[in-house]
Amino acid sequence: MTAAVPDGRTVVRALVALKLRLLRNGLKRSPGRAAVFVIGAVLGLLFAGGIAFGLAMLNGRFAGSGDTGVMLLGVLTLGWAAIPLFLFSSDESADPTRLTMLPLRPGPLLRGSLLASLVGPGPLVSLVLAIGAALSGAAGGASAAFAVIGVPLAVVCLVALSRAVAAGNARMLSSRRGKDFAIFGGLLFALLIQAANVGSQSIFGRHHGGQPDLGPIKPIASVVRWIPPVGAVDAARTAGEGHYGLALLQLAAAGALLAVLLRWWRRSLQELMVTADSSTLEVARGVQSSRGWGFLPAGRAGAVMQRHLRYAWREPRAKAAVFTSIGMTLVICVLSVVQGWSSVYLLAMTGMFLGLQMLNLFGMDGSAFWMVAATLLTPADARDELRGRAYAVLSYAVPVTLVLGLVLTVVTGDWAHLPSAFGLALGLLGCGVAVGAMLSVLAPYTMPADSNPMRNAAPGQSGLVLLNQFGSMFGVALLALPIGGYLLWALTGDGPTWPLLLLGPLYGALVAYAGIRLAAVRLLERTPEILAKAIER
């Protein structure tokens, strides 16, 4: 007996109602979440409205005002195309694989998904920005007529672009490799934002005759305006200048792009509906060898180190934490170089950020921590458990620190202070290991059961997360006072800084050793409480 296939209108109405229901139920989960959503949506609309008003005010007052709107639409297009690649796992409504078991035809599913995608603050904010971009170059009634068509067409193109990218890569993005790609995509997006920020400051900081000089963006805008989603909005400016044929060509290009995107989206949906996931067809390849890696220390510490490194590579949240720490340091270093205040001592941030990868060591284990807890019988067991995890952190933190230090020195040319910068960074790394081990035992918090790399704590754990974040920074700064004080004395009193190359790692190792021993004693005492936090979901 086959399932009845609903008609197209019913499917479209059901998908739109489903999106509205998801939004409403999400807000009902907690008053705090509803307040955050409403405040965020209102602030987003106010911010977009302010930008749109500013673009409209540029019209007729500055040369090349229409180019600013073109650049804004270009950035918006890039954002809509890139968002599914690194935020796909956090938006369940964008995952078409959740509908593969339903008797739906691709056509109605496509129309319903498109209309449902237009519901929400994102498309509304984009509509406001597109209106502002059109007003930045509009002139006369012809511009208004073309804007009425071009602005909605551009917004629909943006939404279709985002959903087509999501559907075309749905199985990859929902896999572990997709979550890994999301991590790298998020870091790249952060770097691009900082690069755009620096570029905009350098461009809009220029003045000519007491007015902002928008001339530098003209060559870029002359190319970007012919990208179809951007061209649909820029058609208002083109028509205002009397080039009606070119304006029609821009609208036609946007319409053609929309047709291509819808066709790609429909084809991806059809393949998802009728094609089995290749991961379900693979045959087991045998049991993986249980032997450890040759370079690891013997005994329990080596086994723990291997397990923790596997977590850092395979678990999306653990990988996100590591690469976010590295990415934050890189962003600050790049900005310092671009803005002219770079110093080799920025290497100290690497030691601090990577050392704090020791925070909440047992939260990542989840319910599997009970197997670890069952083997913690003696103080030696607890010390080996913490030592193995510390070795895992140091195995990637030390090489990253060394490489980044060499790069910073090459850029700044400050070879004289490289030894002391290395010593300071490694000393901070040891302090971070000590503080992280203690806080992992004294203030553990629960991590969510899902593998979304954007979520690192379960609801209701905000206080413990803040305690770990701010307490760890304060603790590292406090423990690092001796080496920091020596460096300050050496720099201000013309003393030698090179001894820090020896003193820093030695001090960091001693602090890490003491912190692990103290944390091991408390670990045996608090194992039941840590286990309760680890398995709480």
N, C-alpha and C positions, 0 to 999 in steps of 0.2 A: 504494500500500500504506500503510494507516494504522497509526500506532503503537498498541500495546496500552495500554489504560488500566488502571493497577493498581487493585486493590480498596482500599477505605477503610482497613482495618486496616494494610495494608502501607505506605500513604502516611504514616499517623500514626506508625508505628514508625520509618520511615525518617527523618522530620523530627526526631523526638526524638533518634535516633541521630546524625543529622547535627549537631545542636546540641552534643551531647556530644563528637563528634569535633572540631568546631571549637574547643571549649574545650581539649581535650587537645592538639591540634596547635599551638594558640597558645602553650601552655606549653612545648612542646618546642622552640620556635624558639631560645630562649636560656635558660640558667639564671638570668640576671638578671631576665628578664621573668617567669619562673615564680616567682621569689622575691618580686618586687614584687606579683604577683597574689595569692599566698598570704598575704603579710603584710597587703596591703590588705583582703582578704576577712576575715581574722581580726580585724584592728583594727576594721573596719566592724561585724562581729557583736558584738565586745566593747562598742563604743560604743553600738550599738542595745540590747544587753542592759542596759547601765548606765542608759540612758534608761528602758527598760521597768521596771527594778527601782525607779528613782526614782518613776515614776508609780504603781507599785503601793504604794509606801510613803506616797504622799500620801493614799491612800484612808482615810477616817475620821479623818485628822489635821488636815486643812485644809478649810475651807468652799470649795465649788466645785472640788474636786479632779477631778471628772469633766470639767469644762470644759477642763482642760489637755490631757486625752486627745483631746477633740474638736478643739481647735486643732491638735494635732499631726497628726491624720488629715487635717485640712483642708489643711495645708501639704504633706503627703505626696501628696494628690490633685493639688494644683496642680503639684507637681514631676513626677509621672508623666505629666501631660497636656502639660507644657511640654518635657520632655526630648527627645522626637523632633524638636521644631522647631529645636533648635540643636545637637543631638549626633547627628542622623540619619546624617550622612556618616561618623562614626567607628564606627558599628556596622553592619557589612555584613550581619549576620544579620537585621537589622530591615528590609532592603530587599526587598520582595516582587517587584520587577521582575526580580530575578535568577532567578525561577522561571517567567517568562512563557512560555518556550519548551518547558516540560515538559508532557506530557499529563496534567494534574491537574484533578480536579473541585473546585469551590469548597468543597464541604462537607468532604471529608477534608482538604483543604489548610488550612481554617480550624481544624479540631480539632487537627491535627498542629502547626500554628503556635502555637496557644494552649498546648498542653502543652509545646512546646519553649521558649516564652517564660517558663514557670514554672521553668525550669532556670537556675540561676545565683545569684550572691550577692545581686543586687538584690531579687528577690522574697522571698528568705529574710530579708533585713534588714527588709523591709516587714512580713513576717509577725511578726517579733519585736516591732516597734514597735506593730503593731496589737494584739498580745496585751497589751502594756503599757498601751495606751490603754483596752482593755476592762477591765483590772484596776483602773484609776484610779477607775472609778465603779461597779464591780460590788458586789453585796450579796446573798448567799444562793444557793441552788441554782438558782432560776429564772434568775439572771444567768448562771450557768455554762452552762445549757442553751442560752440564746440566744447566748452567746459562741461556743460550739462551732460554731454555724451561721454567725453573723455575721462572725467574723474571717476564715475562709477565703473567704467570699463577697466580703468587701471586697477581699482581696488579688487574687482573680480579676478583680474589677471594675477594679482599678487597672491590672493587666497588659493587660486587654482595651482599656481606655481608651487606653493608650499605643500599642498596636499598631494600633488603629483610626485614631488620629490619624496615625500613620506611613503606613498604607496609603492613607488618604484623601488624603494630600498627597505621595505617593511621588514622582511625576514632578516636582512643583515642588521638593521638597527635594533631589532628585538633580541638579537643574540648577544653573547658575551663580547664578541669582537666589536659589535655595534656599540655597546656601552663603552668599550675602550676608545673607540673612535669619538664618541661623545665627549670623553674627557679631553682628548687632544683638541677637539673642535672648540670646546669651551675656552681652553687656554689660548688657542690661536685667536679666538674672537676677542678675548681680553687684550691681547697684544695689538690687534687691529684697532680696537677702540682707543688705546693709548696713542697709537700712531696717528689716528685721525684727529685726536685731541691736540697733539703737538702740531700737526699740519694746519689745523684750523686756526690755532693761535698765531702761527707764523704768517698766515694769509690775512686774517682779519685784523691782525695787529698793525698792518701797514695802512698808512693814510696818505692821501693825495689831496692837497688843497683843503685840509680840515675835514675831509670825508673819507670813509673807509674805501680802500682801493681794492675793488673786486676783479681787477684785470687778470690776476694770476689764474683764476679758475675758468676763464673763458675758453682756453684751448681744450681743457678737459670736458667742460660742459658741451662744447660743440660736437663731441663724440658721443657723450652719454645721452644726449637728447634724442638720438636715433635708436636707442634701445627701446623696443616696443612698449613695455609698460610705462616708461618715462615719456615716450613720445606721445602717448594718448593724452597726458596732461599738458605737455608742451604745445600740443595743437592749439590751445587757446592763445598762446603768445604768437604762434605762426599765423593764425587767422587774423589776429589783431594787427599784424604788420601787412596784411593784404595778400599773403601767399596762401590762398585757399586750396590750391592743388596740393601743395606740400602738407597742409594741415589734414586734408583728406587721406593723404598717403600715410601719415603718422597714425591716424585712427585705423586705417585698413591693416597696417602692420600689427597693431595691438590686437585687432580682431583675429588676424591669422595666427598670432601667437596663442591666443586663448583657445582657438580650435585645436592647435597642436597639443597644448597642455591637456585639454579635456580628452583628446584621443589617447595620449600617453597614460593619463590617469585611468581611463576606462579599460585599456589593455592590461594595465597592472592589476586592476581589480579582478578582471576576468581570470588572469593567470593565478591570482591568489585563491580564487574560488574553486578552480578545477585542478590545480597542480599541487601535489603533495610536497611537503617540506622535505628537502633532501636529507636533513639531519635525522628524520624519522626512519629513513631507509638504510642508514649505515649499519653495517654489521660490526658487532663488538670485535675489537682487535686484540683481545687477550688482556690479561691482568698486567697492569703496569709494574715494572720492577720496583721493589720496595727498598732497593739498596740506596744509601745516601750518596751524596756528591763527594768526590774525592778531596776537595779542598776544605771541607768542613771539619771542625774539631770533633773528636771522638766523644761518645757518650750521649747523655741526654741533651746537653747544650747544643751539640751538632744537629740532633734530630729536631729540636725546637727551632733552631736557626733555619733549617731547611723548610719546615712547615710555615714559618713566618714569611720567608721569601716567596713561597708559593702563594700565600695570601696576597702579598704585595703585588704580585704579577697577575693573578687570576681574579681576585675580588675587585669589582669595579670601584667600590667605595675606598678600599685601601689604596688602589692605584690613583684614584682621584686625589686623595690626601697627599700622596708623595709628589705628584706632578704639580699640584696646586702650590705646594711649598716652593718647589723649584721655579715655577712660573712667576710667583710673586717676586722672588728675588731677581729674576731676569727682567721683569717689567721695570722694577725700581732702578736696576743697573742701566738699562737702556735709556730710561728717562734722564738719569743723572748725566749720562754721556751726551745726550742730545742737548740738554739744558745747561751743560757746562759746569756742573758741580760734582762730577764723579770723583771717587776716591777709592783706593785699593782696600780701605777699611770697611767698605760696604760688604766685603766678604764675611764679616761677622754675622750678617743676617742669615747667611746660608747655614752657619753652624747652629744658630738658634732655631730657625724654622725646621731644619731636618732633625735636630736633636729632639724636638717636641713630637716627632712621629712615635715616640714611646707613650704618648698619652692614650688612655683607655685601651690598654693592650688586650684586655679580655672581652671587651664588648664585641669585637669582630668575630670571636669564636662562637657567639650565640649559644644555642643549647648544647653544642659540642664541648663546651667548657667542662661539662660534668665528667668527661673522660680525663681531662687534665686534672680536675680537682680530686678525682679518685686516686691519683698517683702522687699527690703532694703529701708525703708522709713524714718527711724529715726536713730540717732547715736546708740541708744540702740539695734536696729536690727542688725546693722553692728558689734557691739561689741559681741552680742550673736552668730552671724555667725562665727566670728573668734575664740571666746572662745570655741565653740563646737568642732571646728576642732583641736584646741590646746589640749582640753581634750582627744580627740581620740588618738592623738600622744602620750600624756603622759601616757595613759592607758596601752600601751605596752612598752614604752620606760623605764619607771621607773622599772617595774619588771625585764626586761632584764638586766638593769644596776645592780640591786641588786644581781641577780643570778650570773652574770659574775664576779662581785666584790668578791663574796664568793669563786668562783672557783679559781680566780687569787690568792686570799690570801692563800687558801689551798696549791696551787702549790708553791708559793714563801715563805710561812711561815711568811710573814710580817704583822702580826696582828696589830702591833702598829700603822701602817699608814693606816689601813683600814678606820677608821672614816673620816680622811681628804681626802682620795681618793673618798669616797662616796660623801662628801660635794662638792669637786671640780667637779665631774661628774654631779651632779644634778645642780650645778650652771651653768655649760656650757650648760646643757640641757635647762635651762630657757633662757639663752642668745640666743641659737639657735632658740627657739620658737619666740622670739622677732624679730630677724633678718629675719627669714623666713616669718613672717607675713608682715613685711614692704616690703620685696622684692616681695612677691606675689602680692602686690598692685602696687608697683612702677615699676616693671620690669617683668610682666607676659609674658609667651611665649606660642605659640600654640603647642598642642600635636597632633600627627597624628591620623587620623580617625580609622585606624586599631587597633587591640588589640595585635600586636606583642610586647612581653615583651622586645625585644632587641632594640626597637625604642622608645625614650622618647621625641622627639622633631620633629616637622615638618620641611621640608627643608626651608632654609633661616633664621632659628632661632639660628644659631650658636653663634652669638654675645650675644644675650640675655642669652643663656644657660651658656656661659662663665662668663658673668656678675653675674649670680646667684651663680655659683659654687665658683668662686674666691672672689667675693664680700661678700658672706656669710661667708667664712672662715676668711677673714680679719675682718669683722664686729664682729664675735663671739670672735675672739682673742682680739679685741679692748675693747669690753664690759667686757670681763673676766679679764682685767688687775687688778682690785682691789683684787679679790680673788686669782689670780695667783701671784700677788705681795706679798700678805700676806703669801702664802705658801712658796715662795722663801725666804722671810725674816725668817720664822720659821725654815726652813731646814738649812739655812746657819748660823743663829744666835742662834741655840739651843733653839728657842722659842717653845711654845706648838702648835702642829698642830691640836689637837682634836677640837678646836673651829670652824674649817671649817665645821664640821658635822652640825653645826647650821647656821653658816654664809653663807655657800654655797647655801643650798636650799632657805634660806630667801632672799638672794641677787638675785638668779635666779628667784624666784617668783615675786619680785618687778620689775625686768627688763622685764620679760614676760608680766606683767600687764601693764607697761608703753608702751611697744611696741605694744600690742594689741589695747590699747586706741588710740595711734597715728595712727596706721594702719587703725582703724575703721573710723576715720575722713577722711582720704584720700580715703578709699574705697567708701564712698558716693560720693566724687567728681569725682572719676575715673571709676565709674561703667560702663558708656558707652564704654570707651576704653578697659576695661577688658573684657566686653561682646564681643566686636569685635575680640579680640585675641582668646577668648574661642571658638567662632563659626567658625573662619577662618580655612580652611582645604586645 
